[in-house]
Amino acid sequence: MNCALFAFLLLNFALTGDSVRSIIIFYSYSGNTAEVAKTLAEELGKQGEVDTIRLEAQDESGSFLGQCKRAFFKKKAQIKDTVFDLNAYSLVCLGTPVWAFGMAPALRAYIERSFGLENKSIALFTTFGSGTGNDKCLNEMQAILAQKGAKDFKRFSIQQHNVKDRDFVIEKIEEALRP
Ligand SMILES: Cc1cc2nc3c(=O)[nH]c(=O)nc-3n(C[C@H](O)[C@H](O)[C@H](O)COP(=O)(O)O)c2cc1C
C-alpha cells in the first residue's frame, strides 16, 4: 500500500475514531467488477478489516437487451437479505458495471435499502466497455447516496480490458483514495 492510501485510511480513523473497517459491496455479471473488487479488498486489507458482499440478482435477465432495458428504466433487482446497516464502517465502497449508462439493478436495489450512511466516506467504482454513460452512472450513484447523508466521495473506473492489470488497478485505487 502506498502512502496516499495509508494516509486516507488514517485520516478516516482520526476523524471517526473508529478502527479502520471497510466494506465493499458490488455487483458483477461477467466478472470484471469482481476482479476490481478483489484487488480493492487486497489493498484495503493491508490496513484494516474488510468485508465484501457480492450482490446477486435473483430475477436476472439472461439477455443483453433485457439487462439494458431493466438498467435503463432504473429497475431494482430482487436481492437476498444482507448487511444493509453500514454504520459500523469507516469506508463504504460500492461497485457496478455500467449498464445502459447507469448502474446494474442489483446495486440500485442495494443502495435503496442501505442505511447508516450519514457523513460516511464513500468510494464508488465502475467497470465499463466504451465508457459511454460512465460519468452519468457515477453521478447518479453519488446523488442517491448524498441524499442519504454520505459526504466524502471518491470515485474510480476501470475499462474492461484493464481489470486484470493489477498494477494499473492499484494505481487507480490509490489515485482515487488520495486524501
Ligand atoms: C447489459 C449491458 C449493458 C452495458 N452498457 C454499457 C454502457 O452503457 N456503457 C459502457 O461503457 N459499457 C457498457 N457495458 C459494458 C460493461 O459495463 C463492461 O463489460 C463491464 O466491465 C462488465 O462488468 P462485469 O463483468 O462485472 O459484469 C454493458 C454491458 C452489458 C452486459
Ligand as a Chemical Component Dictionary entry (heavy atoms), coordinates in Angstrom:
data_LIG
# 
_chem_comp.id                   LIG 
_chem_comp.type                 NON-POLYMER 
_chem_comp.pdbx_formal_charge   0 
_chem_comp.three_letter_code    LIG 
# 
loop_
_chem_comp_atom.comp_id 
_chem_comp_atom.atom_id 
_chem_comp_atom.alt_atom_id 
_chem_comp_atom.type_symbol 
_chem_comp_atom.charge 
_chem_comp_atom.model_Cartn_x 
_chem_comp_atom.model_Cartn_y 
_chem_comp_atom.model_Cartn_z 
_chem_comp_atom.pdbx_ordinal 
LIG C1  C1  C 0 -26.328 -5.166 -20.366 1  
LIG C2  C2  C 0 -25.035 -4.419 -20.561 2  
LIG C3  C3  C 0 -25.052 -3.058 -20.765 3  
LIG C4  C4  C 0 -23.854 -2.341 -20.893 4  
LIG N1  N1  N 0 -23.892 -0.979 -21.057 5  
LIG C5  C5  C 0 -22.739 -0.284 -21.104 6  
LIG C6  C6  C 0 -22.749 1.149  -21.201 7  
LIG O1  O1  O 0 -23.784 1.805  -21.224 8  
LIG N2  N2  N 0 -21.555 1.793  -21.253 9  
LIG C7  C7  C 0 -20.359 1.118  -21.225 10 
LIG O2  O2  O 0 -19.321 1.758  -21.281 11 
LIG N3  N3  N 0 -20.315 -0.234 -21.104 12 
LIG C8  C8  C 0 -21.465 -0.948 -21.045 13 
LIG N4  N4  N 0 -21.425 -2.321 -20.913 14 
LIG C9  C9  C 0 -20.120 -2.991 -20.737 15 
LIG C10 C10 C 0 -19.888 -3.341 -19.258 16 
LIG O3  O3  O 0 -20.017 -2.185 -18.432 17 
LIG C11 C11 C 0 -18.496 -3.919 -19.033 18 
LIG O4  O4  O 0 -18.301 -5.033 -19.849 19 
LIG C12 C12 C 0 -18.269 -4.284 -17.578 20 
LIG O5  O5  O 0 -16.896 -4.389 -17.330 21 
LIG C13 C13 C 0 -18.948 -5.601 -17.186 22 
LIG O6  O6  O 0 -18.703 -5.836 -15.829 23 
LIG P1  P1  P 0 -18.941 -7.249 -15.126 24 
LIG O7  O7  O 0 -18.028 -8.231 -15.829 25 
LIG O8  O8  O 0 -18.553 -7.027 -13.711 26 
LIG O9  O9  O 0 -20.375 -7.618 -15.290 27 
LIG C14 C14 C 0 -22.607 -3.038 -20.825 28 
LIG C15 C15 C 0 -22.625 -4.434 -20.664 29 
LIG C16 C16 C 0 -23.812 -5.122 -20.526 30 
LIG C17 C17 C 0 -23.794 -6.614 -20.312 31 
# 
loop_
_chem_comp_bond.comp_id 
_chem_comp_bond.atom_id_1 
_chem_comp_bond.atom_id_2 
_chem_comp_bond.value_order 
_chem_comp_bond.pdbx_ordinal 
LIG C1  C2  SING 1  
LIG C2  C3  SING 2  
LIG C2  C16 DOUB 3  
LIG C3  C4  DOUB 4  
LIG C4  N1  SING 5  
LIG C4  C14 SING 6  
LIG N1  C5  DOUB 7  
LIG C5  C6  SING 8  
LIG C5  C8  SING 9  
LIG C6  O1  DOUB 10 
LIG C6  N2  SING 11 
LIG N2  C7  SING 12 
LIG C7  O2  DOUB 13 
LIG C7  N3  SING 14 
LIG N3  C8  DOUB 15 
LIG C8  N4  SING 16 
LIG N4  C9  SING 17 
LIG N4  C14 SING 18 
LIG C9  C10 SING 19 
LIG C10 O3  SING 20 
LIG C10 C11 SING 21 
LIG C11 O4  SING 22 
LIG C11 C12 SING 23 
LIG C12 O5  SING 24 
LIG C12 C13 SING 25 
LIG C13 O6  SING 26 
LIG O6  P1  SING 27 
LIG P1  O7  DOUB 28 
LIG P1  O8  SING 29 
LIG P1  O9  SING 30 
LIG C14 C15 DOUB 31 
LIG C15 C16 SING 32 
LIG C16 C17 SING 33 
# 
